[in-house]
Amino acid sequence: MRSSQTRQTATCSCRAVELVFAGEPRRVYACSCLECQRCTGSAFSYRAIYADSAVVSKKGETKSWRRSGSSGRWLEQTFCTACGSVVFMRAEAMKDALSVSVGCLEDRDFLAPRMLHWPDRKHRWLCLGGVPDAGSS
């Protein structure tokens, strides 16, 4: 594990939005649900959950939209108003925390996902060696 003084900076594609986090994430995961596939335009999302209190600074204009998940609870995607990159999301089930798109961190040594949500929806070619399936959640 890295130092508790670790700082990560998440930025959108055009660099107009920037969030700085202190410390380690609560959890790092991948998700193959159809909504994450649509949101990312890829086969899965790769995200890190940080406590709201880990946010050191935030700049830039964002916009959010909400949808209902399969559980009936809301999920809220937050994106840059200029380039549209989804920088983070919040979920009704996730109190006082946000889930950051790991690609926005630009850290090739960032922690690997510890689980894959919705493995039954993953693309057949997708193999995340050593990452256990969390089941349909």
Beta strands, then each sheet from edge to edge (+ up, - down):
strand 1: 7-11
strand 2: 18-22
strand 3: 27-31
strand 4: 45-51
strand 5: 55-59
strand 6: 62-68
strand 7: 74-80
strand 8: 86-91
strand 9: 97-101
strand 10: 116-117
strand 11: 133-135
sheet 1: 1+ 2- 5+
sheet 2: 6+ 7- 8+ 9- 4+ 3- 10- 11-
end
